[in-house]
Every structure is written in C-alpha cells, then in structure tokens.
Amino acid sequence: MSSSSGTANPRRHVEILERYFHGAYMLYILVTLGTWWKVPYSAKGIVLSIAISVLLVLLFAYQLFVTFKFGAKSRYAEAQPTLHACQHELRDLYRYLSRCLSEEHPHQNIQFEDRELVERLVTAMTALNTAFCITTACNCRVSIKLLGAEEGRDPQNTDNLYLRTVARDETSRKKKEHDDRGEGTKHKLNANSDFQGLYQEIGNYFFNGSLWKDTSYRNSNDGHAQPGNTKRKDYNSTIVWPIRYKLQPDEPPEPDNPDLKQILLGFLTVDSLTENAFQERYDVDMGAQVADTLYVVLERYREIKNKGQAAHDNS
C-alpha cells in the first residue's frame, strides 16, 4: 500500500522556478533588444547600454551557477536506483553464504561455489560502476581486491602481503580477464602507496584526482612500482576504500595478535581515465557504504574458507 506525504518536493519547486526564470529571462532579452535601438546616442544612453549589458551578463552567470549546482546534485539522485541494486545483490549474496555455512538447519544447506560468489560480486560491482558513471558523467571502473599472505609466510610481515582481484564490473572484467587470471602474488601491498597507507590506517580512504601529477604515488600495475611514475594509461583519478572492521576499545584483543586494531579483508576501488572525475564530498560516502557492506559479506566468505581448510587439515 502506498501513501502520499504532505511534504512538498523541494526539487519540484526548483524545476518550476527554473522554468519561470527561463521564460522571464528570454522575455527580458527580447524586450531589451527591442528597446535598445531606441536609446539616443548620448551619455545617458551609453550608461544605460552598459547597465543593461552588465545585467545580462550577471543573469547569464546566475543561470550557469543554478544549472551547475542542481545539475550535479540531480545526478546523485539518478544514481540511487543502481546503488540500491548493488546493495540488494550484496544482501542476497550474504544470504547465500549464510546458507552454505549453516549447521543448524542441514536441510537448508547448499554447496558453496567460488564461481557463484564471483558472479554475484560482478553483478553488484556492475551496478555500483553504473552509479559512478552517472554521477561523474565519465567512464569508470570498479574492482574488489582481497588481501592475502604468501603461503607459508608470516602474515604479520607486510613484505609477504599481496593483493588479488576477486571481482570487477562486467565491462572492465572482460578487458582485464587475462591480467587478473595471471596476476598471482605479483601485486605486493608495499608496492602500492594507496593500499599501503590504508593498511597503516592513514585515513579512511584514498582520494586522488590527478595521479599523474603525484610523484609519491606508487602502483604495481604493469610493473610500474617506482615513485614518480607519470605514465598513466589506465586511470588518472581514483578512490580506494578499505574493506575492514575497526576493533572497538571494549573488545577483547585477538589471541594471536594482541596489537591488532583492524580486521582488513581487502579494498574497494573506483577509477577513471578522466582527471578529477570524482567529487570527494559525495562520491567518497557513496562508495564507503558499499565497502562496509562488503566487509560483512566477505567476512562470511572467510568463515567458509576457514571451515573448509580446517576440515581439510583434519582429514
């Protein structure tokens, strides 16, 4: 059942005012042009002409300001359905993983499949990427990177940590499928300044709109891991969010790592070839809410993997 609200829609009022303004503005221009030629060539006429010209410029500037201000915000409203579709898919994925893990109701259990996990993540990331394409009016790419340690190596040593891509949006997945399949452990955490900084809890996100100007930026993509690399063929703007949970002060410490302050599973990234494609004020929060949801989903995935590993060790 739907119900109507007595609250007026402010955006609707703005649209009505814009229409009246456009009409009044065009009428003013026509009237002004019609009377301009009748102004006598005198000092008063010159002053009047200058005043009219200045007023026209101010009105035009105001119109540009209104269009830019409300036009940009309206794109974020348009992106909400696809952002909701992303969250919807992640919710369903969490339910799927819970059923795979459940021991209380064996008759409801289903067999976990990595392919099912990846395909659902791709669907969610495709929806999120569409949302960013709407808000930025640029082509974007979205991906999920999982953090892992090389087999048999100490996970507390950051030199042993690497990143692997578990999912992308559908378009970039097709383009990067070969690279992702063969990436192995080559993308070291310490070779990527954005991921490394978030691992060290330097900020809640990484934001940069002009990577090619940032001489301190390091990235292991295509083997370019040296500071000062300005050759950016894939992207020039990016936002990175940690997929993590920060331990609360009243929580007991982890037995095997008493100094642990966060449980970091990986990173959510969005980037674009367009410079300054993202707005820090709006786009950061839009991705952060998805990163928080991803933590819950991937934590359940980690439980399934740990359970499988334990069963393998005991067999």
Contacts in CASP RR format, 6 or more apart in sequence:
PFRMAT RR
TARGET T0000
AUTHOR 0000-0000-0000
METHOD contacts of the structure
MODEL  1
MSSSSGTANPRRHVEILERYFHGAYMLYILVTLGTWWKVPYSAKGIVLSI
AISVLLVLLFAYQLFVTFKFGAKSRYAEAQPTLHACQHELRDLYRYLSRC
LSEEHPHQNIQFEDRELVERLVTAMTALNTAFCITTACNCRVSIKLLGAE
EGRDPQNTDNLYLRTVARDETSRKKKEHDDRGEGTKHKLNANSDFQGLYQ
EIGNYFFNGSLWKDTSYRNSNDGHAQPGNTKRKDYNSTIVWPIRYKLQPD
EPPEPDNPDLKQILLGFLTVDSLTENAFQERYDVDMGAQVADTLYVVLER
YREIKNKGQAAHDNS
11 70 0 8 1.000
11 74 0 8 1.000
11 77 0 8 1.000
14 70 0 8 1.000
18 66 0 8 1.000
18 70 0 8 1.000
21 63 0 8 1.000
21 66 0 8 1.000
25 59 0 8 1.000
25 63 0 8 1.000
28 59 0 8 1.000
29 56 0 8 1.000
32 52 0 8 1.000
32 56 0 8 1.000
36 49 0 8 1.000
36 52 0 8 1.000
39 45 0 8 1.000
39 48 0 8 1.000
39 49 0 8 1.000
72 279 0 8 1.000
75 134 0 8 1.000
75 135 0 8 1.000
75 137 0 8 1.000
76 135 0 8 1.000
76 282 0 8 1.000
76 286 0 8 1.000
78 134 0 8 1.000
79 130 0 8 1.000
79 131 0 8 1.000
79 132 0 8 1.000
79 134 0 8 1.000
79 135 0 8 1.000
79 286 0 8 1.000
80 131 0 8 1.000
82 127 0 8 1.000
82 128 0 8 1.000
82 130 0 8 1.000
82 131 0 8 1.000
82 134 0 8 1.000
83 127 0 8 1.000
83 128 0 8 1.000
83 131 0 8 1.000
83 286 0 8 1.000
83 290 0 8 1.000
85 127 0 8 1.000
86 124 0 8 1.000
86 125 0 8 1.000
86 127 0 8 1.000
86 128 0 8 1.000
86 131 0 8 1.000
86 290 0 8 1.000
87 289 0 8 1.000
87 290 0 8 1.000
87 293 0 8 1.000
89 120 0 8 1.000
89 123 0 8 1.000
89 124 0 8 1.000
89 127 0 8 1.000
90 124 0 8 1.000
90 290 0 8 1.000
90 293 0 8 1.000
90 294 0 8 1.000
90 297 0 8 1.000
91 293 0 8 1.000
92 120 0 8 1.000
93 117 0 8 1.000
93 120 0 8 1.000
93 121 0 8 1.000
93 124 0 8 1.000
93 297 0 8 1.000
94 296 0 8 1.000
94 297 0 8 1.000
94 300 0 8 1.000
96 110 0 8 1.000
96 116 0 8 1.000
96 120 0 8 1.000
97 112 0 8 1.000
97 117 0 8 1.000
97 297 0 8 1.000
97 300 0 8 1.000
97 301 0 8 1.000
97 304 0 8 1.000
98 300 0 8 1.000
99 108 0 8 1.000
99 109 0 8 1.000
99 110 0 8 1.000
100 109 0 8 1.000
100 110 0 8 1.000
100 111 0 8 1.000
100 112 0 8 1.000
100 304 0 8 1.000
101 112 0 8 1.000
101 300 0 8 1.000
101 303 0 8 1.000
101 304 0 8 1.000
101 307 0 8 1.000
102 108 0 8 1.000
102 109 0 8 1.000
103 109 0 8 1.000
112 304 0 8 1.000
117 301 0 8 1.000
118 166 0 8 1.000
118 167 0 8 1.000
121 144 0 8 1.000
121 166 0 8 1.000
121 167 0 8 1.000
122 167 0 8 1.000
122 168 0 8 1.000
122 169 0 8 1.000
122 170 0 8 1.000
122 173 0 8 1.000
123 170 0 8 1.000
124 167 0 8 1.000
124 290 0 8 1.000
125 142 0 8 1.000
125 143 0 8 1.000
125 144 0 8 1.000
125 167 0 8 1.000
125 168 0 8 1.000
125 169 0 8 1.000
126 142 0 8 1.000
126 169 0 8 1.000
126 170 0 8 1.000
126 171 0 8 1.000
128 142 0 8 1.000
128 169 0 8 1.000
128 270 0 8 1.000
128 287 0 8 1.000
128 290 0 8 1.000
129 140 0 8 1.000
129 141 0 8 1.000
129 142 0 8 1.000
129 169 0 8 1.000
129 171 0 8 1.000
129 172 0 8 1.000
129 270 0 8 1.000
130 169 0 8 1.000
131 286 0 8 1.000
132 140 0 8 1.000
132 142 0 8 1.000
132 270 0 8 1.000
132 272 0 8 1.000
132 278 0 8 1.000
132 283 0 8 1.000
132 286 0 8 1.000
133 139 0 8 1.000
133 140 0 8 1.000
135 279 0 8 1.000
135 282 0 8 1.000
135 283 0 8 1.000
135 286 0 8 1.000
136 272 0 8 1.000
136 274 0 8 1.000
136 277 0 8 1.000
136 278 0 8 1.000
136 279 0 8 1.000
136 283 0 8 1.000
138 272 0 8 1.000
138 273 0 8 1.000
138 274 0 8 1.000
138 277 0 8 1.000
139 272 0 8 1.000
139 273 0 8 1.000
139 274 0 8 1.000
140 270 0 8 1.000
140 271 0 8 1.000
140 272 0 8 1.000
140 277 0 8 1.000
141 168 0 8 1.000
141 169 0 8 1.000
141 171 0 8 1.000
141 172 0 8 1.000
141 235 0 8 1.000
141 270 0 8 1.000
141 271 0 8 1.000
141 272 0 8 1.000
142 168 0 8 1.000
142 169 0 8 1.000
142 172 0 8 1.000
142 268 0 8 1.000
142 269 0 8 1.000
142 270 0 8 1.000
143 165 0 8 1.000
143 167 0 8 1.000
143 168 0 8 1.000
143 169 0 8 1.000
143 172 0 8 1.000
143 268 0 8 1.000
143 269 0 8 1.000
144 165 0 8 1.000
144 166 0 8 1.000
144 167 0 8 1.000
144 168 0 8 1.000
144 243 0 8 1.000
144 266 0 8 1.000
144 267 0 8 1.000
144 268 0 8 1.000
144 269 0 8 1.000
144 294 0 8 1.000
145 163 0 8 1.000
145 164 0 8 1.000
145 165 0 8 1.000
145 166 0 8 1.000
145 187 0 8 1.000
145 195 0 8 1.000
145 266 0 8 1.000
145 267 0 8 1.000
145 268 0 8 1.000
145 269 0 8 1.000
146 163 0 8 1.000
146 164 0 8 1.000
146 166 0 8 1.000
146 265 0 8 1.000
146 266 0 8 1.000
146 298 0 8 1.000
147 161 0 8 1.000
147 162 0 8 1.000
147 163 0 8 1.000
147 189 0 8 1.000
147 195 0 8 1.000
147 199 0 8 1.000
147 264 0 8 1.000
147 265 0 8 1.000
147 266 0 8 1.000
147 267 0 8 1.000
148 155 0 8 1.000
148 161 0 8 1.000
148 162 0 8 1.000
148 163 0 8 1.000
148 164 0 8 1.000
149 155 0 8 1.000
149 160 0 8 1.000
149 161 0 8 1.000
149 162 0 8 1.000
150 160 0 8 1.000
150 162 0 8 1.000
150 185 0 8 1.000
153 160 0 8 1.000
154 160 0 8 1.000
155 161 0 8 1.000
156 257 0 8 1.000
158 189 0 8 1.000
158 190 0 8 1.000
158 196 0 8 1.000
158 199 0 8 1.000
159 188 0 8 1.000
159 190 0 8 1.000
161 188 0 8 1.000
161 189 0 8 1.000
161 190 0 8 1.000
161 199 0 8 1.000
162 184 0 8 1.000
162 185 0 8 1.000
162 186 0 8 1.000
162 187 0 8 1.000
162 188 0 8 1.000
162 189 0 8 1.000
163 187 0 8 1.000
163 188 0 8 1.000
163 189 0 8 1.000
163 192 0 8 1.000
163 195 0 8 1.000
163 266 0 8 1.000
163 267 0 8 1.000
164 180 0 8 1.000
164 183 0 8 1.000
164 184 0 8 1.000
164 185 0 8 1.000
164 187 0 8 1.000
165 176 0 8 1.000
165 180 0 8 1.000
165 183 0 8 1.000
167 173 0 8 1.000
168 176 0 8 1.000
168 180 0 8 1.000
173 180 0 8 1.000
186 220 0 8 1.000
186 223 0 8 1.000
187 220 0 8 1.000
187 221 0 8 1.000
188 220 0 8 1.000
188 225 0 8 1.000
189 195 0 8 1.000
189 196 0 8 1.000
189 199 0 8 1.000
190 196 0 8 1.000
191 218 0 8 1.000
191 219 0 8 1.000
191 220 0 8 1.000
191 225 0 8 1.000
192 218 0 8 1.000
192 219 0 8 1.000
192 220 0 8 1.000
192 225 0 8 1.000
193 216 0 8 1.000
193 217 0 8 1.000
193 218 0 8 1.000
193 219 0 8 1.000
194 206 0 8 1.000
194 208 0 8 1.000
194 217 0 8 1.000
194 219 0 8 1.000
194 238 0 8 1.000
194 240 0 8 1.000
195 206 0 8 1.000
195 240 0 8 1.000
195 267 0 8 1.000
196 218 0 8 1.000
197 203 0 8 1.000
197 206 0 8 1.000
198 205 0 8 1.000
198 206 0 8 1.000
198 240 0 8 1.000
198 241 0 8 1.000
198 242 0 8 1.000
198 264 0 8 1.000
198 267 0 8 1.000
199 242 0 8 1.000
199 264 0 8 1.000
201 261 0 8 1.000
201 262 0 8 1.000
204 241 0 8 1.000
204 242 0 8 1.000
204 288 0 8 1.000
205 239 0 8 1.000
205 240 0 8 1.000
205 241 0 8 1.000
205 242 0 8 1.000
205 284 0 8 1.000
205 288 0 8 1.000
206 238 0 8 1.000
206 239 0 8 1.000
206 240 0 8 1.000
207 238 0 8 1.000
207 239 0 8 1.000
207 278 0 8 1.000
207 280 0 8 1.000
207 284 0 8 1.000
208 214 0 8 1.000
208 217 0 8 1.000
208 237 0 8 1.000
208 238 0 8 1.000
209 236 0 8 1.000
209 237 0 8 1.000
209 238 0 8 1.000
209 275 0 8 1.000
209 276 0 8 1.000
209 277 0 8 1.000
209 278 0 8 1.000
210 236 0 8 1.000
210 237 0 8 1.000
210 275 0 8 1.000
210 276 0 8 1.000
211 217 0 8 1.000
211 232 0 8 1.000
211 235 0 8 1.000
211 236 0 8 1.000
211 237 0 8 1.000
211 238 0 8 1.000
212 230 0 8 1.000
212 231 0 8 1.000
212 232 0 8 1.000
212 236 0 8 1.000
212 275 0 8 1.000
213 230 0 8 1.000
214 228 0 8 1.000
215 227 0 8 1.000
215 228 0 8 1.000
215 230 0 8 1.000
216 227 0 8 1.000
216 228 0 8 1.000
217 227 0 8 1.000
217 228 0 8 1.000
217 229 0 8 1.000
218 225 0 8 1.000
218 226 0 8 1.000
218 227 0 8 1.000
218 229 0 8 1.000
219 225 0 8 1.000
219 229 0 8 1.000
221 234 0 8 1.000
224 231 0 8 1.000
234 271 0 8 1.000
234 273 0 8 1.000
235 271 0 8 1.000
235 272 0 8 1.000
235 273 0 8 1.000
236 272 0 8 1.000
236 273 0 8 1.000
236 274 0 8 1.000
236 275 0 8 1.000
236 277 0 8 1.000
237 271 0 8 1.000
237 272 0 8 1.000
237 273 0 8 1.000
237 274 0 8 1.000
237 275 0 8 1.000
237 276 0 8 1.000
237 277 0 8 1.000
237 278 0 8 1.000
238 269 0 8 1.000
238 270 0 8 1.000
238 271 0 8 1.000
238 272 0 8 1.000
239 269 0 8 1.000
239 270 0 8 1.000
239 271 0 8 1.000
239 278 0 8 1.000
239 283 0 8 1.000
239 284 0 8 1.000
239 287 0 8 1.000
240 267 0 8 1.000
240 268 0 8 1.000
240 269 0 8 1.000
241 267 0 8 1.000
241 268 0 8 1.000
241 269 0 8 1.000
241 284 0 8 1.000
241 287 0 8 1.000
241 288 0 8 1.000
241 290 0 8 1.000
241 291 0 8 1.000
242 262 0 8 1.000
242 264 0 8 1.000
242 266 0 8 1.000
242 267 0 8 1.000
242 291 0 8 1.000
243 264 0 8 1.000
243 265 0 8 1.000
243 266 0 8 1.000
243 267 0 8 1.000
243 268 0 8 1.000
243 291 0 8 1.000
243 294 0 8 1.000
243 295 0 8 1.000
243 298 0 8 1.000
244 262 0 8 1.000
244 263 0 8 1.000
244 264 0 8 1.000
244 265 0 8 1.000
244 266 0 8 1.000
244 295 0 8 1.000
245 262 0 8 1.000
245 263 0 8 1.000
245 295 0 8 1.000
245 299 0 8 1.000
246 261 0 8 1.000
246 262 0 8 1.000
247 253 0 8 1.000
247 260 0 8 1.000
247 261 0 8 1.000
247 262 0 8 1.000
247 263 0 8 1.000
253 259 0 8 1.000
253 260 0 8 1.000
254 260 0 8 1.000
263 299 0 8 1.000
265 294 0 8 1.000
265 295 0 8 1.000
265 298 0 8 1.000
265 299 0 8 1.000
265 302 0 8 1.000
266 298 0 8 1.000
268 287 0 8 1.000
268 290 0 8 1.000
268 291 0 8 1.000
268 294 0 8 1.000
270 278 0 8 1.000
270 283 0 8 1.000
270 287 0 8 1.000
272 278 0 8 1.000
278 284 0 8 1.000
END
